[in-house]
Amino acid sequence: MKKSLVAVGVIVALGAAWTGASWYTGKQIEGRLNNIIKTVNTQLAKSFPESAIELQTKDFQRGVFSSDVRLILKIKDGVKNADIKPNEEIIFKSSIGHGPLPISDLKKFNLVPKMASIHSELEQSEVTKALFEATKGKSLLTMGTKIGYSSSLSTDIDFIPVDYTAKNGNKLVFSGAKIDAEIARDLSNFKFNVKSDRLIFSSPSKHEELTLKGIDFKGDNKKGKFDLYLGDQNYNIDEITLSSTSDDSFSLKGMKITSKVGETDKNLNLNVSYGIDGLKLKNMDLGSGQLVIGMNNLDGQSVRKFSQAYNDATAKTLISEALSTDSVSNKVIENAHLLFNNSPQFSLEPMKWKNSKGESSVNFKLALKNIPENKDSLILMGPEEMIRTLLQELSLDVKIPKPMLIESITQAKILDGKTKEAAEAEATQEVQMIASQGVSFKILTDENNVIGLKLHYANDKVELNNKKSDLHQFLLDNHLIGS
């Protein structure tokens, strides 16, 4: 009997402690949630000052074990290019389970203490009305967010499958998707994973169908000393196919994009790799390729200014009907000089393309000197003075097997409507002409059936295909300056 009373007493005590802890956490969570939202809004304003996007909470109703709240994404100035009017709202209705052991977690036997567990889904409104029509009245996504006692966030977002046919006959088939993310309280670092099996857009009137299969994105990022995110990102799509009765049909397999951003005391280093395992146009196999772009020793403060200018231009374009993507491009060109401060280095190493007849490669490196503060002075310089002023080192190594080049040109001509025989004959003649003229001008080499070019410049010395000369003589020999 005593043991039973003790057991009952322990259970009552634990229940009281859990109830008290949940009630106390419920009182704390509203303030913590507001702090998190304040941090997000500060970051939005900092990254996109022209966007006027703001996250808000509304109708917070606190209970003992759970609370309800509406999370509102308010677009103050609207997005004219997306038909979103000023002050329209995207609303998430959310239920918050209080820690330390939210009931929703207990149901799943998840016993890791946390401040809160939030379940959110879209609420139907004028902004999301068309979306709910496409999903037959269901929320396109549901979010499960865990808030730790350090205010860090862990979020799982599930997108439901969609099979929707519009009034004009256009159809969308979506297998659904899953996004996992971990975010620090101050947004100083975040990780994400995105996976989806299939996405299909089809237009019967245009006899076109676009299919994406095997979508897999992931990233691990943290903020560096220049207020820019560093880390690794990977974007993979197994297959992209456009089926069409016109001449636009293509198939792209094994598309991979990876990026790595790091920093030193004063500089940023960026490497981006692009790759495809196979490209087909009109069922013609064109081959596979790889491109690796390197940008190293970039001045960190200058890149930060360039990034801010780009973000501002993008945000302005979104909220204005008058502006187009051209204005973003113009802003990029206008601020591109920032990327050339303090002796940066650029490379394409390697750039490769492979088809059934061989593989070509290009390796390129460029190291710049510090650009003069008075950039207008560059306009008055001649070629020789400009090279000495700007270039620290340049190297270029090109290797193109002739059979591979003949095959690529032949395929291009066939796609243009020529017969295989005619296309191959013309391609062979053109490649022989390129090789012979390049050799006669002493620009190219033709050895072992490979067209080549090897160029190196540093310290006022030039080496072209094993022939060495100083810069002035090289420019004279190639008629790039007058005598």
N, C-alpha and C positions, 0 to 999 in steps of 0.2 A: 504493500500500500504506500509506504514511504517513497519507494522508488518511483511509483506511478505519479505521486504528487510532485516529486522532484522533476520528473520528465515533463509533466504538464507545466510546472513553473518555468522550466528552461524554454519550452516552446512559447509560452506567453511572453517571456522576457525577450526572446529573439523576435517575435512578432511585433512587440512594442518598439524594439530598437529599429527594426526595418521600417515600421510605419513612421517613427520619428525621423529617421535618416532620410526617408523619401520625402516627408513633408519639408524638412530643412532644405534638401536639394531642390525641391520645387520652388522654394523661395529664392534660391540662389540662381537658378537656371535662367530666369528672365533677364537678370542683369548680365550674366555671362553671354547669353545669346545676343543681347544688344551690343555688347563689346565686340563680339565676332563680326556682327553686321557693320559696325562702325569701321572696323579694320578693313573689311571688304570694300566698303564705299570709299575709304581713303585711297586704297589701291586703284580702284576704278577711276577716280578723279585724277590720280597721278598719272596713270597709264593712258587714259583716254579723256583728257580734259574737255573735249568738245562734245562728248557723247551724251552727257547729262543722263546717264543711267544710274539708278539708285535702288538699293535693296532696303525694304522696310518690313516691320512687323505690325500686325494689326489684330485686334480682338483677342488678346491673350487672356485665356481663362484657365486659372490654376486650380488643380485638384490635389488630393493627397498623394496619389500614386501616379498621376498623369496630368498633363495640361494640353490644351488645344490652342493653336495659333495659326494665323494666316501669314505666310511669307510672300511678300509682294515685290516683284521686279517692276519698277516704275520707269518708263521711258519718257522723261519730261519733254524733250523736244521732238519726239517721234522719230521714225525712220522712214523718210519719204520714199526711198528706193525699195522699201519692203511694205509699203502701204500701211505702216503703223502710225496712227495719229498721235499728236502730242498728249502727254499725260495718260496714255493707255497703260493698262496694267496686265502683267502675267502673274497669276495667283497660284500659289501652292498651298493647299490645305494640309495642315500638319498636326500630328498627334505626338506628343512628347512623353515618353516613359521616364519617370524620375529614377535616378540612381539611389544608392550604389548598385542595386540589382534591379534594373527595369523589368517589369512583368513580361514584356515581349521577349526579353533575353532568357528569362527563366523558362519560358515555354519551349525554348530551343536548347535548354540545358547549358546556356552560355553563362558561366559564373564569374566572368572577369569583371571586377567593379569598374563603373564608369559614371560620369555625372548624368548623362542622359542618352536615350536612344530615341531618334526621331524618325517617324514614318511620314513621308510626304508624297502627294500626288497632285497632278494638275487639276485646277478647278475651271469649269467651263465659263467662258466669258466671251465678249464680242471678239476679242483678239484671237481666242482659241476655238471659236465656233466651227470654222472649217476643219480644223484638226480633229475635233470630236466627231464630226461627220465622217471623216475618213476612218476613224477607229471605232465606228458604230457605238459612240457614246461612252467609250472607255478612256481613261487617262493613258496617253501615249507612254508615259513613263511613271515609275514609282521609285522613290529614293529612300534608302535606309541609311541614316547618318548616326554615327556614334561620336559623342563628345566626351573626351577624357577629362580628368580633373585638371590637366594642364591646358585645357581648352583646345587641344589638337583635334582634328576631325578625321574620321574614316568614313567614306561614303561608298555605297553600292547603288548603282543606278541601273534599273532593268527597263528596257524598251520592249513593248509587246509586239508580236508579229502583226503586220498590216497587209491586207489584201483589198485594195481600193480602186474602183473604176470611176473616173470623173464623167460628167455629163457629155463631154466632148469625145469620150471613148478612151482617153489616155489612162493608163493603168500603172499602179505602183504595187509591187510585191516586195515586202520586207520581212526577213526572217526574225527580226528582233535583234537586240544587241545588249551587251552588258559592259558597264563601265565601273571600274574600281579606282578609287582615289584616296590618297592619304595626304592631308594638308596640315601644316604647322599653324599654330594660332595666329602668328604674325605674317603668314603667307611667305615666310622666308624659304621654305622648301615644300615641294610637293612631288608625289609620284602618281602615275596613272596607267591604267591598262584598258584598252578598248577592243572588244571582239564582236564580230558579226559574221554570220555565214554567207548571207546573200542579200543583194539589193538589186531590184530590176525595175527600170522605167521603160514603158513601151507606148508607142504612138501609132495606132493602126492607120490613121490618116496619112502619116508620113512613111509608113512601113518601116519603122525603126524600133530597135530594142537595145537598150544599154544595160549590161549586166556587170555587177561587181561581185566577186566571190572571195571568201577567205580574208576578210579585213581584220588586221591585227596591228594595233598601235600601242606603243608603250613609251614611257619617259620617266626619268628620275632627275629632278632639277632642284637647284638651290640658288639663292640670290648671292651674288658676289659683291665685291667692294665698290663696283661701278653701278650698283642698283640694277644689274641685268642678270637674268637667270643663266646659270651654268649647268652643265651636266650632259647626259646622253638621251637621245630620242631615236626611236626606230619605228618606221612606218612600212608595213608590208601588206600588199594586196596580191593574192594568188593569181587572180585573172580579171582583166577588164576586156569586155567584148562589146563591140557595136555591130549589130546585124542590121543590114539595110539593103534595099533593092537598088539604091544608088551606088555610086563609086566610093562611098565613105566607109565601107565595112573594114573593121580591123580587129585584131586580137592581140592583147598584151599579156604575157604571162610572167609571173614571178617578179613583180615590181617591188623594189626595195629602196628605201631612203633611210640613211642613218646620219645622225649629226652628233658631233661632240664639241662642246664649248668649255674651254678652261681659261684660267687667268694666271698672270704673274703679278709682280708688284705694280707695274704700270700698264701692262698690255693684256690683250685678249687673243686667244687662239681658237680658230674655228675650222673644223674639218667636216665636210659634207660629202657623202658618197651616194651616188645614184646607180642603180643597176636594174637590168631587165634580162630575164632568162630566154625570152623569145618574143619576136614581133612579126605579125603577119598582116599583110594588106591584100585584100581580095584573095585570101587563102594562099598567098605567096609568102613563103618563109624567108624573111629578110635577115634574120640572125639575132644575135644577142649583143649586149653592150654594157660597159661600165664607165663611170666618170667620177673621179674623186677630186673635189675642189678644196684647196687649202688656203686659208687666210690667217697668217701668223704675225705676231708682233704688232697687232693693231692697237693704236692708242686708245686705252680704255675710256677716257673722258670724251674723246671725239666720237667713239662708237655710241656712247650713251646719248650724246646730242643728236646724232644721226637717227638713232632708234626713236627718240622722242618726236623728232620732226616727222618721221614716217607714221607713227601712231596718230599724231594730230591730224595729218592729212587724210588718213584712212577714216578716222572718226567724222571729220567734216564731210567726206564724201557720202557716208552713210545717212547723214541727216539732211542732206541738201539735194534737191532735184537738179539744180544748176550744175553741180560738180559731177565729174565722171572719173573713171579709173585713170584717165589721162592726167588728171590733176595730181594723183598719187605718184604717177611716173615722173611728172615734172618736178615734184618735191624731192623724189629720190635723186634725180639728176642734179638738182640745185644744191643738194647737200652731200653729193658723192665725194667731194673734195675732202670731207672730214675723215674718210676712210684711208686717205693717203698721208696723214700726218705721222711724223716720227718714224720714218723708215720701215714701213710694213713689208711683208713678203707674201706673194701670191703664187699658187701653183695649180696646174692641172696634171695630176700625177697618180695614176695614168688616166688617159682617155682611150678606150679600146672599143673596137667593133669587130665581131666575128661572124662570118657566114660560112657556107659549105666549102668555100675555096681557100679560106685562110683567115688570119687575124691581123688587123692593123693596130698600131699604137702611136700615141702622141704623148710625150712627156714635156711639160713646160714649167719653168720656174722664173720668177721675176722678183728681185729684191730692189726696192726703191730707196733713194736717199731721202733725207728730210726735205720736204717741199718748201721752197722759199716763202716767207711770210707774205711778201708782195707777189701774189700769184699772177697779177697783170704783167709782170716782167717776163713771164714765160711766152707770152704772145709775140714779143719782140725778138725772141731768140731764133737762131737758125737751127737746123737739125743737129749739127755736131755739138753746139753749145747746150742744146736742150738734153741730148743724151748724156753728156757729161754731168749736167746739173741734176738730172732725175734718176739715172740708172746706176745702181750699185753693182748688180749682176743680172745677167739674163742667159738662160739656156733653153734650147729647143732641140728635141730629138724625135724625128718622125720616121716611122718604118711602115710602108704600105706594100704588101705583096701584090704584084701585078695581077695574078689570077683573081685575087680577092676583089681588087678594084674593078676589074672587068666584069665580074659577076654582079657587083652592086650597080654599076652603070647599066648593064644589060637589064636588070630587074626594073630599074627606073624607066627605061625606054619601053619595056613590055607593059608596064602600068600606064604608060602614055598612049598605048594602042598599037605599038609596033609588034611584028612577028618576032618569035624567038631568034630565028636565023638572022634577020636584018638587025635586030637589036644587038646581038652578040658581035656581028661583024663591025658595026659602028663603034661599039664599046672598045673592042680590041684596037681599032685604028686610033681612037681618041687617047687611049692609055699609052700607046706607043709614041704618039705625038707629044703627050705631056712629058714622058720620060726623056725623049730625045732632045726636046727644046730645053728642058730643065738642065740636062747635062751640058748642052752647048752653051748655055748662059752661066754655067758653073754654079748653079744654085742647088741642083739635085744630083744625087748619085743613082746609078742603076747597076746594082751588083747582086748576083745570085737571084735574079728575078724579083728583087725588092727595090722599090723606089724609096730613097732615103734622103734625109736632110738633117745635118747636125750643126748647130750654131751655138757659140758660147761667147759672151762678152763680160769682161771684168777688167778693172784697172786700165782702161784705155786700150785694151787689146781685144781683138776679134779673131775667133777661129771658126771658119766655115768649111765643113767637110775636110778637116785636117789641114787646111791651108791657113796659116797664121799671118796676121798683119795688124798694124795699129789702126785705130778707129778712123783717122783722117784718110788713110790710104784705102781702107775698106769702102768708105762712102764714095770716094772718087772712082774706084774700080767698078762700083755698081751704079754709077751715075745718079747718086742720091744728093750730091752737092756739086756745084760748079767748080772748075779749076781755078 
